[in-house]
Amino acid sequence: MLTEEELRGHLDALGWDAGPVGENTLRAIRVTPQGTFPVYLRLQDGWFVASIVPFLKSDGAQAFELSRWLLRVNRDLHLAKFAYDEDGDVVLTVELPTASLSRAEIDVALRELVSTAESQLATLRAASSG
């Protein structure tokens, strides 16, 4: 089972500068051409969870069309998935079991999380301007 110390070592080796922001939670900032994404990372009940919170602020107003779009996108994603948080904002998250989790698997999950955020944010921007 992956420990928090091992996770920090993996993140450091992968070039993720993550610092503590609460009990059992780390935060890293990823700057991309599409924008800056706060990524929260934690180990929870045998799972590694990395989330971009918020991915999209909705101020609690969950539009039906947005929900349908999120479901369609989730169907085509591999590791990352969209969800609503307790405030009604959209989050993007990956979850992997920690039983035999390797640095390479963490790398793939984090790369997919950020690349999905970039591509879907570009799609949302194009849809909202068009």
Secondary structure as GFF3:
##gff-version 3
##sequence-region A 1 130
A	DSSP	alpha_helix	4	13	.	.	.	ID=ss1
A	DSSP	beta_strand	19	22	.	.	.	ID=ss2
A	DSSP	beta_strand	25	32	.	.	.	ID=ss3
A	DSSP	beta_strand	35	44	.	.	.	ID=ss4
A	DSSP	beta_strand	47	56	.	.	.	ID=ss5
A	DSSP	alpha_helix	64	76	.	.	.	ID=ss6
A	DSSP	beta_strand	81	84	.	.	.	ID=ss7
A	DSSP	beta_strand	90	97	.	.	.	ID=ss8
A	DSSP	alpha_helix	103	129	.	.	.	ID=ss9
###
